[in-house]
């Protein structure tokens, strides 16, 4: 049995920032990270971040990840266990405390934390179409890993499906690596990502075609091309608009789904919130779930940018540490500061969807709180 004050599942931007915040108030923290290299998506993000200096604006994701990891490794209150997957959260009937099982090197570790912060991130969504199991079809995150971590290009000619931030950023990174993106297609009427990213790829000649989707992929044992077609205003394929696009790689950047299995297993109340990209835990403003021993931060509670995940991590770290009695004088002000940063990041038209989703979650949390569910 390994006793810890705060266990954090996931060492991505939210998890590392949560650990730093909790430690700054005096709490001891254990981070379990399933990958060999902590940092989550930051380890493959070579683009510069937006936001303010508090969210490392102007720095590249890889540099931010290295900085956060270095700070955690030097902190005596923080222990990181890489190659360790949290596989179970359940309550000890004798102590009413959460117990956690983690797997490392084919061995099971039993962890007894007083509080848990779930920062497991998200998984890429996929599309169903004929030929989608051909070699040469990747998620955009997988392509980033190949190029920016392993130093391997996925192919020579890429069709990018999805014009959100990830699709636009990866298209530009492919160009930097000498790979041709023959087109970026997007089912919606407008580009979903920031215009600054769209402008960068359009300036170098990559066409972005809205109201288009992939109909099928074809090839003899590998991708050799794709059939794309136009969509009407109800997202139906329009017969007669099919086009044959020659490519050896298809990259799917069609969104992410929160990885909430641990929250479900721990009995946290969940809800499907379309604006947050799937089933998410019901949390209060301080990121506490309906299980008062568990907090959720980052993409696990709704898909946003890494800047928001880092601030949410800080908020969860302060909240968990305060619940253990640390930082009674300083934590409330730090929590409010983090909440103000999140409001700023979510302001404007690009944050409207997130705000709508969070309003639904807050209404549910308030209802449960009045009903006595959240302790």
Secondary structure, DSSP 4 states (H G I P E B T S, - for coil): -EEEEEEEE--SHHHHHHHHHHHHTT--EEEE-SSSS-SGGGGG--SBP-S-GGGTTTSBHHHHHHHHHHHHHH-TTEEEESSEEEEEEEE-TTT--EEEEEEETTEEEEEEEEEEEE---EEE-----BTTTSTTEEEHHHHHIIIIIS-----SEEEEE--SHHHHHHHHHHHHTT-EEEEEEESSSS--S-HHHHHHHHHTT--EEESEEEEEEE-SSS--EEEEEEB-TTS-B-TT--EEEE-SEEEE---EEE--HHHHHTT--EEEEGGGTEEEE-B-TT-BBSSTTEEE-GGGGS---HHHHHHHHHHHHHHHHHHTT--TTTHHHHHHHHHHHHHHHT-SGGGHHHHHHHHHHHHHHHHHHHTT---
